[in-house]
Amino acid sequence: MNARRWQNIKHELKENRFALTAVIILVVFVLAAVFAFVLAPYDPNKIVVQDRLQAPGATHLFGTDDYGRDYFSRALFGGRISLLVGFLAMILATGLGTAVGTISGYFGGKVDQILMRIVEILMSIPSFLVMLILSVYLKPGIQNVIIIIGALTWMNIARLVRAETLSVKEREYVLYAKVSGQSSFRIITMHIIPSILSTIIVAATINIASAILMESTLSFLGLGIQQPESSWGSMLNSAQGLISEAPHLALFPGLFIFLTVLCFNVLGDVFRVAFEPKVNDR
């Protein structure tokens, strides 16, 4: 079944040129972020006042910001932070959501009621309000941004995983594992989670896009990455007061955020279609 699913993914990518383009763009962005120290022509934090607000050109591919820093170099290193935050926040949210969802769905009863009520309460609180509250108690920085995003994005995954767990736990191999005396922890980790892994992968892929958007929002509000470090969101925040004077400062990071989020959403849709049960699947 796993081999068939990966074959389905390859088939979807071959048939869907838009999806293949999305994968290529993501690979380029990831490689550019990983090898930013090689590709960046200048020190991203080097201030050259006399070069401030230069338009894109041969010397500075993306121009310079209001401190004369090379914008292409800052975009490369900013992409590293944005993608890193997106991936790590996704791992945190997916791990927490999977744990809560499987426990809630597997044990049911009061455990399910308590956990789901907690999830519903957290989902009813506006994310923006939670961001502001957490930012008061947590200092700005990558680690705290990851914690904030992870704390705000795991609930939907938990509900999705719970629904899948409720279905899987009634299957014969899970019932047999219970009768044979296997522990609940082993049944959840060895039988239930592998059975719903495709659902978790789809949710995680979409969650990366949400995490990148949320990091951009935090940084845009001044609650995320702080100077002199840069992320695409913080670059947008710095550019908001210079839109009329230097529109390229907002164009490039905004475009990169848009493309990254769009590509992850497309990739998530590819996984969803590939992992859907087919009539001829066995």
C-alpha positions in Angstrom: 0.0 0.0 0.0 2.8 2.4 0.9 4.5 1.8 -2.4 1.3 2.3 -4.3 0.7 5.6 -2.5 4.2 6.9 -3.5 3.5 5.7 -7.0 0.3 7.8 -6.9 2.3 10.8 -5.9 4.7 10.4 -8.8 1.7 10.0 -11.1 0.0 13.1 -9.8 3.2 15.1 -10.2 3.6 13.8 -13.8 0.0 14.6 -14.7 -0.2 18.0 -12.9 2.4 20.4 -14.2 1.3 23.0 -11.7 2.1 20.6 -8.9 5.5 19.8 -10.4 6.3 23.4 -10.8 5.4 23.9 -7.1 7.8 21.2 -6.1 10.6 22.7 -8.2 10.0 26.1 -6.7 10.1 24.7 -3.1 13.3 22.7 -3.9 14.9 25.9 -5.2 13.9 27.9 -2.1 15.1 25.2 0.3 18.5 24.9 -1.5 18.9 28.6 -1.7 18.2 28.9 2.1 20.6 26.0 2.9 23.4 27.4 0.8 22.7 31.0 1.5 26.2 31.4 2.9 27.6 30.5 -0.5 25.1 32.2 -2.7 24.9 35.6 -0.9 27.2 38.1 -2.6 27.4 40.3 0.5 27.2 40.2 4.3 23.4 40.4 4.8 23.9 42.6 8.0 26.6 44.9 6.6 25.5 48.5 6.7 26.6 50.8 3.9 24.8 54.1 4.4 25.8 55.6 1.0 24.2 52.7 -0.8 20.8 53.0 0.9 17.6 52.4 -1.1 19.3 51.5 -4.4 17.0 50.1 -7.0 17.5 46.5 -8.2 20.5 46.3 -10.6 23.7 44.5 -11.6 25.5 45.4 -8.4 22.6 44.6 -6.0 20.3 42.1 -7.7 17.3 43.0 -5.4 18.6 46.5 -4.6 19.4 47.7 -1.0 17.3 48.6 2.0 17.2 51.8 4.0 20.5 50.8 5.7 22.3 50.1 2.4 22.3 46.3 3.1 22.2 44.0 0.1 18.5 42.9 -0.2 19.3 39.7 -2.2 21.6 38.5 0.6 19.0 39.3 3.3 16.3 37.6 1.3 18.4 34.4 1.1 19.1 34.4 4.9 15.6 35.5 5.6 14.3 32.5 3.7 16.4 30.3 5.8 14.7 31.6 9.0 11.2 31.6 7.5 11.5 28.0 6.2 13.2 26.8 9.4 10.5 28.3 11.6 7.8 26.8 9.3 9.3 23.3 9.4 10.0 23.3 13.2 6.7 24.8 14.1 5.0 22.2 11.9 6.9 19.4 13.6 5.9 20.7 17.0 2.2 21.2 16.0 2.0 17.9 14.2 3.6 16.0 17.1 1.3 17.6 19.7 -1.8 17.3 17.6 -1.1 13.7 16.7 -0.6 12.8 20.4 -3.7 14.5 21.6 -5.8 13.3 18.7 -4.8 9.6 19.0 -5.2 9.6 22.8 -8.6 11.2 22.6 -9.9 9.0 19.8 -8.4 5.7 21.2 -9.5 6.0 24.8 -12.8 7.8 24.2 -15.2 8.5 27.1 -14.2 11.1 29.6 -10.7 11.4 28.2 -12.1 12.2 24.8 -14.6 14.7 26.2 -12.0 16.6 28.3 -9.4 16.8 25.6 -11.9 17.9 22.9 -13.4 20.5 25.2 -9.9 21.9 25.7 -9.3 21.9 22.0 -12.6 23.7 21.3 -11.9 26.3 24.0 -8.5 27.0 22.5 -9.9 27.2 19.0 -12.5 29.7 20.1 -9.8 32.1 21.2 -8.7 34.5 18.4 -5.2 33.6 17.3 -4.2 37.3 17.2 -5.1 37.8 20.8 -3.1 34.7 21.8 -0.1 36.1 19.8 -0.2 39.4 21.7 -0.6 37.7 25.1 2.3 35.2 24.5 4.5 37.9 23.1 4.3 39.8 26.4 5.7 36.9 28.3 8.1 35.5 25.7 11.0 37.5 24.3 11.2 37.9 20.5 13.3 35.2 18.9 13.3 32.2 16.7 12.7 29.7 19.5 9.8 31.6 21.0 8.2 32.2 17.6 8.3 28.4 17.0 6.6 27.9 20.4 3.9 30.5 19.7 3.1 29.1 16.3 3.2 25.5 17.5 0.8 26.4 20.3 -1.7 28.0 17.9 -1.8 25.4 15.1 -2.0 21.9 16.6 -5.8 21.9 17.4 -7.0 21.3 13.9 -4.5 18.4 13.5 -5.7 16.9 16.8 -9.4 17.0 15.6 -8.5 15.4 12.2 -6.3 12.7 13.8 -9.0 11.9 16.4 -11.6 11.4 13.7 -9.2 9.0 11.9 -8.4 7.2 15.1 -12.0 6.6 15.9 -12.3 4.7 12.6 -9.0 2.8 12.7 -9.4 1.6 16.3 -12.4 -0.6 15.2 -10.5 -2.5 12.6 -9.7 -6.1 13.1 -5.9 -5.9 13.6 -6.3 -3.2 16.3 -9.0 -5.3 18.1 -6.7 -8.3 17.8 -3.8 -6.3 19.3 -6.0 -5.4 22.3 -7.1 -9.0 22.8 -3.5 -10.2 22.6 -2.6 -8.0 25.6 -0.5 -5.3 23.8 -0.2 -2.0 25.7 -2.2 1.0 24.6 1.0 2.9 23.9 2.2 0.1 21.6 -1.2 -0.1 19.8 -1.2 3.6 19.2 2.4 3.9 18.0 2.6 0.6 16.1 -0.9 0.2 14.6 -3.0 3.3 14.7 -0.4 6.0 13.8 1.0 4.1 10.8 -2.5 3.5 9.6 -3.3 7.2 9.6 0.1 8.4 8.5 -1.1 9.6 5.2 -3.6 11.9 6.9 -0.9 13.2 9.2 1.4 14.0 6.2 -1.3 15.9 4.4 -2.1 17.9 7.5 1.6 18.6 8.2 2.2 19.8 4.7 -0.7 22.3 4.9 0.4 23.3 8.4 3.8 24.4 7.1 2.1 27.0 5.0 0.1 28.2 7.9 3.3 28.4 10.1 5.1 30.4 7.5 2.2 32.8 7.2 2.0 33.1 11.0 5.7 33.8 11.3 5.4 36.5 8.7 2.5 38.0 10.7 4.4 37.9 13.9 7.5 39.5 12.3 5.3 42.0 10.5 3.8 43.1 13.8 7.3 43.3 15.3 6.8 40.3 17.6 9.0 37.9 15.6 12.5 38.0 14.3 14.4 41.0 15.5 17.1 43.1 13.8 19.8 42.6 12.6 18.5 39.1 11.7 15.9 38.9 8.9 13.0 36.8 7.8 10.7 37.4 4.9 8.1 38.6 7.4 10.4 41.0 9.2 11.6 42.3 5.8 8.0 43.2 5.0 7.6 44.9 8.4 10.7 47.0 7.7 9.4 47.9 4.2 6.0 49.1 5.2 7.1 52.7 5.7 9.0 52.8 2.5 6.4 51.5 0.0 6.2 54.7 -2.0 10.0 55.4 -2.0 11.2 51.8 -2.5 8.4 49.4 -3.5 10.9 46.6 -4.2 11.5 46.3 -0.5 8.0 44.8 -0.1 7.8 43.2 -3.5 10.5 40.5 -3.1 9.7 39.1 0.4 6.0 39.4 -0.2 6.4 37.4 -3.5 8.5 34.7 -1.8 5.9 34.3 1.0 3.1 34.0 -1.5 4.9 31.5 -3.7 6.0 29.3 -0.7 2.5 29.2 0.9 0.9 28.5 -2.5 3.4 25.7 -3.3 2.9 24.0 0.0 -0.9 24.2 -0.4 -0.6 22.7 -3.8 1.7 19.9 -2.5 -0.7 19.2 0.3 -3.5 18.8 -2.3 -1.3 16.4 -4.3 -0.7 14.3 -1.2 -4.4 14.3 -0.4 -5.4 13.1 -3.9 -2.6 10.5 -3.9 -3.5 9.1 -0.5 -7.2 8.8 -1.2 -8.4 5.2 -1.3 -8.8 4.0 -4.9 -11.3 1.4 -6.0 -8.6 -0.9 -7.2 -6.5 -0.5 -4.1 -6.1 -3.7 -2.0 
